[in-house]
Amino acid sequence: MNRKTPLQLLVVLVVLHRVESYCFASAPTAGSNVCEYKGVQYKPGSFRIKEDCVDCTCSSAGVLSCCAYGIHAGVFQLPSGCKMRLHEDGCTGHAVRTNDETQPCDTPFVLG
């Protein structure tokens, strides 16, 4: 009897559904504990910038680190016959069949 191990399943999913994400960080703001992103200052803590689909954290030293999510997370590849349908937020979505968008794609791939 041949059973698939969880590792084998993970390898197959990674090969079939490739996603690459990205994160970035800023240099500390000299003499300040606030962070700046696109001209807006943020106090230390975590926050989401929905327009850019990024989750950010501002440290008490003024270092801003952000990671994109959803469609802005990076490059992704869906199986043949599938396309991405975006949700209202413009960042997240799910895979649907190209020939019938009412049908989900046979994939566990979700952007969110």
N, C-alpha and C positions, 0 to 999 in steps of 0.2 A: 504494500500500500504506500503510495507516494503522497505525502502531505506537504503543502507549501508552508514554509516558515514565514513568520512575520517579516523577517529581513528580506526575503525574496519578494514579498508583496510590496514592501517599501521601495525596493530597487525598481520594480516595474512601474510603480506610480511616479517615481522621480523621472524615469526615462520618458514616460508618456505625457507627463504634465509638468513641463519645465517652467519654473518661475524664478526670476532673479530679482532681488529687491535691493534697495540702496538706502543708505543712511548718510548723514553728513553732520559735521560739528563746526562751530565757529571758535575763534580764538577768544580768550577771556576779554571782557570789556575792562580796560584799565581804570582803576579807581571806582568801579561801580559793581553793584551786584544784580543789575538788570541785564537782560538779553535783548538783542534787537534782531528782528526778522522783517525784511522788506520795509524798513523805516518805522516799524511799530515796536515799541518797547514792552517787554514782558517781565513781570516779577518772577522770582524763583518758584518753581513748581512745574507740574505737567499740564499740558493743554493740547487741544487739537485745532489745527487750522484747516477747516473744511474746504475752503476754496482751492487749496493746494494739495489736499489729500495727504497731510502729514501729521504725525503725532510727535510732539516736541517736549523736551524737558529743559528747563532753565535752572542751572545750578546756582548756589549762593555765591560762587566765584564769577558769575556772569558768562558761563560757558553754555551755549545753546547747542543741543544735539537733537536732531530730528530724523525720523524714519518715515518714508512714504508708505502708504497702504493703498490697496485697491489697484486701479489701473495705473497709478503713478508709482507703484512699487518697483517697476522695472519691466523687463521683457518676459513675456509668457507665450507659450505655444499650446494651442488647443488641438485635440485630435481632429482628423479630417472629418468634414461634415458638421462641424460645430462652429459657433460664433458666440461672442460675448454680448449679452444683453445687460446694459447698465441699469442700475437702480436710480431712483430720483435724486440721490445725493451726488450723482455724477462721478463717484469714486469707486463704488462697489458694484458688483454684478454677479451674474451666474451664466453658465454655458447653456445654450439652446441649440437645437438642430437648425441648420441653415435652410432646409426645405420646409420646416414647420416650426416657427418660433414659439408656438404654444407648448412644444414638447421639450422637456429638458434633455440635455445631452447625457449619454451614458458615461458620466465621469463624475468623480467626487470633487472636481475643481470648482472652487468658489472664490471670488475676489472679495475680500472683506477684511 
